[in-house]
Amino acid sequence: MTVIILTACPEGLRGHLTQWLLEISAGVYVGHVNSRIRQRLWAKVVEMAGAGRALLVYQQPGEQRLCFQVHDHHWQPVDFDGITLICRPTERRTYNPALPRGWSKASKRRRFGRRTPGGNAAPAVSPGQSDGERDG
């Protein structure tokens, strides 16, 4: 089975692929073609894609039983110990000065708050002692 997924490609390419594959959704083509036809179709996709992106998935003997090829795509297939994985580029996060940096107040209280060995958050009050005397 061969699957080709196109994004932002010219209509002529879509028409060319429908001669060999079935379009099951917009830009998604599937079918059974031999390796020679698949290689020629992929060469035509790369030639005609222009600014568009393309992804090819097909059967291949091995543990995964499939293989990927990409054209002008941000995600790239990477061989990792014999298994092909799709590597996504990491997004660079920009610093937003409007957001406070560091730990939240609740997290600081939870982490550094006063705790007694019994697990209570505040020290115990003796029966004759008021709150003001305890804090002083």
C-alpha positions in Angstrom: 0.0 0.0 0.0 1.2 3.5 -0.9 0.0 6.7 0.8 0.9 10.2 -0.5 -0.2 13.3 1.5 0.0 16.7 -0.2 -0.3 20.1 1.4 -0.6 23.3 -0.7 0.4 21.6 -4.0 -0.8 22.6 -7.5 -3.9 21.1 -9.0 -1.9 19.6 -11.9 -0.1 17.4 -9.5 -3.3 16.3 -7.8 -4.7 15.3 -11.2 -1.5 13.4 -12.1 -1.7 11.4 -8.9 -5.4 10.4 -9.5 -4.3 8.5 -12.5 -2.6 6.0 -10.3 -4.0 6.4 -6.8 -7.4 7.0 -5.2 -8.0 10.3 -3.5 -9.8 9.4 -0.2 -9.7 12.9 1.3 -8.4 16.3 0.1 -4.7 15.8 -0.6 -4.6 12.1 0.7 -3.9 9.5 -2.0 -3.8 5.7 -1.4 -3.3 2.7 -3.7 -1.3 -0.4 -4.5 1.5 0.3 -7.0 4.8 -1.5 -7.5 8.1 0.1 -6.5 9.0 1.4 -10.0 5.7 3.3 -10.3 6.0 4.5 -6.7 9.5 5.9 -7.4 8.3 7.7 -10.6 5.3 9.1 -8.8 7.4 10.4 -6.0 9.9 12.0 -8.5 6.9 13.7 -10.2 5.6 14.9 -6.8 9.0 16.4 -5.9 9.3 18.0 -9.3 5.8 19.5 -9.4 5.2 20.3 -5.7 6.6 23.8 -5.9 6.1 25.5 -2.5 3.9 22.7 -1.2 4.8 19.8 1.1 4.5 16.1 0.5 4.7 13.0 2.5 5.1 9.4 1.2 4.4 6.3 3.2 4.8 2.8 1.8 5.3 -0.8 2.8 8.8 -2.2 3.2 10.1 -5.4 4.7 11.3 -5.0 8.3 10.2 -4.6 11.8 8.0 -1.5 11.2 6.8 -2.8 7.8 6.7 0.8 6.4 9.0 3.6 5.3 8.6 7.4 5.0 9.8 10.0 2.6 9.2 13.7 3.0 9.5 16.7 0.7 9.9 20.3 2.0 8.4 19.3 5.4 9.5 20.5 8.8 9.2 17.0 10.3 12.0 14.7 9.1 12.2 10.9 9.3 15.2 9.8 11.4 16.5 6.2 11.8 16.8 5.4 15.5 18.3 1.9 16.1 16.6 0.5 13.0 13.2 2.1 13.6 12.2 5.1 11.6 10.8 7.9 13.7 9.5 11.3 12.7 11.6 14.1 14.3 9.7 17.3 15.0 11.8 20.5 15.3 11.6 22.1 18.8 9.8 25.4 19.1 11.9 28.2 20.5 10.1 29.7 23.4 10.5 33.5 23.8 10.6 35.2 27.1 7.4 37.0 28.0 8.3 39.9 30.5 4.6 40.1 31.5 4.8 36.7 33.2 6.5 36.5 36.6 9.6 34.4 36.8 10.3 31.8 39.4 8.1 29.8 41.8 4.6 30.8 42.6 3.7 32.0 46.1 1.7 28.9 46.8 4.6 26.7 45.7 7.0 28.6 48.0 4.6 28.3 50.9 4.2 24.6 50.3 7.9 24.1 49.9 9.4 26.4 52.5 6.4 26.9 54.9 6.7 26.2 58.6 6.0 22.6 59.4 6.1 20.7 62.6 7.3 17.1 62.9 3.7 15.9 63.3 2.9 17.3 59.8 0.7 20.3 60.9 1.3 23.5 59.0 1.2 25.7 62.1 2.7 25.1 65.6 0.3 23.8 68.2 -1.3 26.4 70.6 -1.3 25.7 74.3 -4.8 25.9 75.9 -4.1 29.2 77.7 -2.2 30.9 74.9 -3.9 33.3 72.4 -2.9 33.7 68.7 -1.1 37.0 69.4 1.1 35.5 72.1 2.0 32.5 69.9 3.2 34.8 67.0 5.1 37.2 69.2 
